[in-house]
């Protein structure tokens, strides 16, 4: 699969809203605009009225420092904002305030690395820089962008603090791009600067080219899954044009989520088109080393560190630990749960991880919810595991508890309401086993040649007892009868 992308060059620009800030980047308007009426979290500054002076949100630089340290970037000690000039309905002043790393300016931080793993091969994605800028307003379309008869503008988002993370063009496949974004999301969550599960808080611009051809940018992709889809579409489009002997032009394209295609928006701007020049209403920013060191001391454990600790402390595999830490809330839930019961050891640590990664995560994905949006408690997962160990529940029955547990119902209440009793009386269970053997002579005969056929007999007993048979005792009895 990877060989198909040897000639592909991808660079990503990821824009992350600092949702955990209370106010916008240059004014005191509330940054909590999600779900609010359009154009209600605005002021003359947000709306680009003349004569309004910006005031820098110091907390935004603290958050940027956290992220830069987590990514291993080199933080620049001096920088200032520039005006990036362009004319578009989402930019009220016709310019965006952003840090700029040319014309004597500097990005907030340079370099950094995000480590990914694809097909058991680890690769380090080199970052070029991260910088701070303000978010433009939000354009609202009726239906698809390409078919909407009009466009509305909501300035609630205008001026929200953004951090942009720019990679070097070292990504070589859509799968690598998506894995990079998953790892970046985990790091951002662990820094505590943003909740990227809120819709619209993370947007990606993807730059892609086939070696020897022009670069195309796909703007404002709102989900990691769609980044992968958009890149796959563009790769096919580029290759088809090359096969037809047509030229690929440098341009900016949009991503239509509903039709899952890209469409041309405009010819690609070059840096000179933006006419960057320093913002004279803001003084240069100086970052002191003691400011950086104080934040470094308070920085929480990062995903790679946590995954390594999970492997050592809880004897988890690299696969399990790496997946657990992709979601900070899941990782925290796991660690709280396994420390509830002091009798838990490596076997229970693994079992708890399996429940989280499989049945619980599966339910969360199906219902598009985060674990913090449910009423599931870690102690109830512990109780579920112990009930299975004690023989009070079979694993099959326990799996059917997930829906109710997510709604806050305790394991004991579910057992009581369903009047569940595991069939573990040997004489009674022996009757069911004997009956299944007598009724399925073909499967019994098949067991002599194919050991896997034995599972079919176990399944039949579980079916006849409505899942209440003790699975281990059932296997023991069936083997005895077969012998």
N, C-alpha and C positions, 0 to 999 in steps of 0.2 A: 504493500500500500504506500509506504513512504517513498518508494522508488518513483512513483508517479509524480512526485513533487520536487524532484531534484533541481529543476530549472525555475522553481517558484521562489520569489523573494517577497517577504511580508514584513511590514513594520506597523506597529499599533500605537495609537494615541488614545489613552484612556482618561476620560474626564470624570472625576469623582466629586460629588457634592459633599461638603462637610456638614452632614445632617445634624451632628451633635453640637454645632454652634447654635447659639440662641438668636443671633442677629446676622444680617447680611455682611458682605465684605467691607462696604464703604458707607453704610448708614445704619441706623438703629431699627430698621424695619424687622419684624419677626421673620425668621427663616422657616418657621413651621407653616408652610403654605399648602401642604398636601391635603387634598380634599376640600379646600376652602373655595369660596366663591371667587371667580376670576377678578383680578385687579382690585383686591381688597387689602393686600399686604404691600402697599406701595406708598412712596412719598415723592416729593419733587425731584429728589436725587435719582430714584429708580426710573422716573419717567423722563429724565434727561432735560429738565428745565434749566435754562441758563442761569449762571450766577450761584449755583449750589456747589459748595466745596465738599469733596470726599474726606472721610475720616477712616483711617485704617483700623481694622479689627485685629488687635494684637493676638487674640486667641487663635486666629487662623494660622499665624506663623508658628505658634506652639504645636498645633496639629501637624503642620507641614514638617516640623522638626522630628516629631514622633515617627512619621512615615519615612522620612529620609534615613533616620537611624536604623529603622527596621529593614530597609532595603539595602543598607550598606553604601549609601551615597556619600559623596563629599559635599558638605554644606558650605556654600559660599558666605563669606562674612559681610559682603556689601552688595547691595542691589537697589534698583529703583524701577518704578512702573513706567511703562510706555503706553502710548495710545496706538492701538491697532485699528486703522481706519477702514471701514467698509460700510456700504449702504444696503441695509436689509431691514425688513419690518421688525425683526426681533431685537434690534439694537437702537434704542430710543435716541441716543446721542450721536449715532452714526460712527461711534468708535467704541472699542472694548479696552478696558484697563487690564494689562497683563504684564508679567515679568518677561523680559526678552534678553537673550544671551548674545546679542550682537550690538554694534554701535556703542561699545563701551559698557553695555549692560551685562548682567549675569542671570542665569536661571537661579532658582532657589538652591538647587543642588544638582551636581553632575554625577554620572555613573550610577553604579548599583547593579544588583543582580537578582533575578528571580529564577530559582531552580525548578525545573519540571522533570517529569518522568513519563516517557512514552514507550510502550512495549518493553518495559524493564530496562530501558536505556535512559540514563540521566543526562540532561542538557541544561546549560546555564544560559538564560536569556539575558543578554547584556542591555542595560538601560542607558539611554543617552542623557536624559535629564528629567527633573521634575520641576514644575513651576506653579505659581499661584496666579489665578485670574478670576474675573467675575463671569457668572453665567449670563447669557442673554435671556430674553423673554422666551416664552413657549408659544409656538405656532400651533393652532388647533384647526384641523381640517375635518370636513364632513365626509366620512368614509375614507377612501384611499387618497393619498397625496396627489396621485396622478389624475384622479377623476373628480376631486372636490370642486364645486362651483365657486367656492370662496375660501378665504383664510381669515381666522380670527387671531388676535394677539392677546395673550394673558401675561401681564407684566409682574405677576406675583413672583416669578422665578428670577426676574431681572435683578442682578446684583448679588445673587447667592454665591458664596465662596466655593471655588472649584480648585482642586489640585489636578494638574494634567501630568500623567506619567507617559513618557515617550520612549519607546524601545529603539535600539538600532535595528536596521533591516536584516535580522538574523533568524527570523521565523520562517520555516520552510514548508508548512502545511497547515490547513485549516484545523486539524486535530491539535497541533502544537499551539496554535493561537488560542483555542478554547481552554486547553490545560493551563497555559500561562495565565489566562484571566481567572481561572478557578483558584490558582495559587495566589495571585495578587489579591483577590477578594478575601481569602483567608487571612493574609497579612494585614490588610486594611481593618478587618473586623477585630483582630487581636490588638491593634493599636488604639481602638476605641474612638476613632475620629468620625466614623460614618456607619450607618446601617444600610448596607447595599442591597438588602432585601426589599426596600421600598422602591416601587416602580419609578423609573426615571432618574434615580440617583446615580446611575453609572451609564455613561454613553461612550461608545467606541467609534473612532474613525480608523478605518483600515486602509493602509496603503499597500497596493499589490502590483507586481509586475512579473512578466515572464522574462528571464534573462535575455537582454538584447532588445527589449521593447520598452515603450514608454510606461510610466507609472500612472496608475489610476487610484483615486481616493474615493472610498465609499463612506459617506458621512452619517453620523448620528444613529448608529445601530444600538438598540436599547437592551438587547439580551445576549448572553454569551452563546446561546444556541444559534441565534440569528447571525452572529459574527461568523460562526463556522459555515452556516448555510450561504451567507453572502459571498464569502471567499470561494466556496466551491462553485457557486454560480459564475463568479468573475473569472475563475480559472478556465472553466468551460468556454465562456464567451471569448476570452483572449485567444485560446487555442484554436477555436473555430475561425476567428478572424485571420490568424496567422496561416492556417491551412488554405484559406480562400485568397491568400496573397494581399490582404487588406492591411492598412496601417492602423496601429492602435494610437489614439491621440491621448495626450495628457488631459484629464478632465476630472471634474467632481461629479460623483454619481450618488443617488439616493437609494435607500433600500425599502422596497415595498413589502411589508411584513405579510400582508394578506395574500399577495400573489407570489411571494418569495422570488422576486426578481429585482435586479437593479435597473435604474433608469437615469438617463443623463440629466443633470441639473444645470451645469454651466461649464465653460472651459476652466481649467484649473488655474487658480490665482498663483502668482509668484510672490515672493517676499516683497519685491519692490512695489507691487500693487497695493500693499497695505500701508505704505508710507509711514512706517514706524517713526515716532519721535517721543522723547521723554515727556512724561506728564508733569507739568510745572506746578500743579496744585498739590503735589505730594513730595515730601522731602525724601532723600535716599534712606534706605533701611540698613541699619547696622546690626549684625547678629554677634553677640558676645559669646565667647567660649564657655563662660560660667552658665549662661542661659542654656546652651546645648548640653552641658554636663548634668545640670539639674534634671532636665527632661530624660536624659539617658538613665539616670538613677531610678526614675519613676516608671520607666518603660516596662510593661508586662512581658511575660514569656511569649515568644513568637512561635508560630506553628511548627517550624522545623525543630526547635528546641523542645517543644512539648511532645512532638511525635517521638523524638529520641528518648525522652524521659519515660513515656508510656511503654516503649519497648523494654527498657531496663527495669522499670518499677513494676509493671504489670505483665511482663513476659508476652506482650502482643507481637504479632508479626509486623514486618515493615508495611505490608499492604494494609492491615487493619489500622495501625497507628496513623499512617498517612491519610487515610480516609476519615478517621474520626476528627482530626484537627482541621479539616476543610471548613467545618462550621463550628465556630467558637462555642455557640450555645449547646450544640450536641456534645462537644468535648467536655464542657463544664457539667452537663447533665450526667455524662458517663462517670466522671471522676467523683461527683457527689454520690452517685448510686452505689458504686463498688466499695465505698468507704462506710456505708451504712451498716453492713453486716461484717463483723470482725472475723467470722469464720470463712469468708470468701478467700479463695486462692486462685492460682492461674487458670484452673478450669472454669471457675465462675466468672473471672475477668473476661475470658474469651466468650463465654455464653452471653454475658451482658452486652458485649460488643456486637455479637451476632443479632441479638434482638433489636438493638438500635439501628444497625446498618441495613437490616433486611426488612422485617415486618413493620417496625415503627417508621423508619424513613420512607418505606414504600407507601404507607398510609398518608404521611405528610405530603409526599409528592402528588399523590392522587387528589388530595384535597387542597393543594396549593397553600399549605400552611407551614409556619415555622413551629418548632417545638415549644417556644415560649407563648405561642398563641393557642395552645391547648391547655387542658387541666391535668395532663399526665404528670405524676409525681415519681421521682426516682425510686422512692421506697416501695411503690406498687410494682415496679419492674422487678425489684429484689424479691418481693413477696411471690410474684409469679414464678420466678426461677426456683425458689424454695419449695413451692407447692409441687412443681414437677419433680424435684429431687426427692420429696417425701412420698411421691406416688399418689398424691391427691388429685393431680391433673395429668393428662397426657399432653404432649407437645401440640398435637392437633387441636385439642380442645382449647388449650391456652392461646393459640393463635387467634381463635374466634373472640377472645376477650379484648383485643386491641381497640376496636371501635368504641366500646363502652369505657375503657380505661382513659381514652383520649378525652372523654367528656367528664372525667372526674370521678367515675364510679370505682370503688375499691374492688380488689380481687375477691375479698370475702363476700362482699355484697353480690357480686356477679355469681359466685358459686351458690350462694343461698337462693338467689332469685331463679336460677336455672335448675336448682335441685340436682346439681351434678354430684355423682358419686362414682369414682373409678372402680371398675370391676376388677378386684384383685383376689377374690375368693377362688382358691385353686380348683376345687371340685366343680364349681359352677362354670368357670372359664374353660375347664377341660372338656365340658360337654360341648361348648361352642367350637372348640378346636377339632374335636372328633367329628362333629357334624360337617365342618368345612372340608375335612379330608375325605369324608365319605361322598360328599356331593361334587367333588372336583377331582375325579380320578386322572383326568388328562394332565392337570397341573401337577399332581403328585408324581406321575410318570415323568413329566418334563424335569422335575427337580433332580432326578437321577443323572441327567445329562447337563442340565443348566442350573447351577446353584442360585442364579438370580431369580429363578421362578419362585423360589421360596418366599420372596417378598409379596408375591401375588396372594399367597395363602394368608400371610399376615394381614394384608389389606382387606381380605374378605372377612376375617374375624373382626377387624375394627369396624367394618361396615355393618356386620350383623349385630354388633353390640353398640352401635351408634357412637363409635369413637370412645367408649368408656372402658374398654379393655386395657389392662396394664400391658404396655407394649413389650417390656422385657420378659414378663411372665408368659405372655402369649408366645414369644419366640422360643422360650425354653420348652414349653409344653408341645408345641408343634414339632420341634426337633425330636423330642422324646417319642412322639407318636410315629413320626416318619422312620425313625431308626427301628 
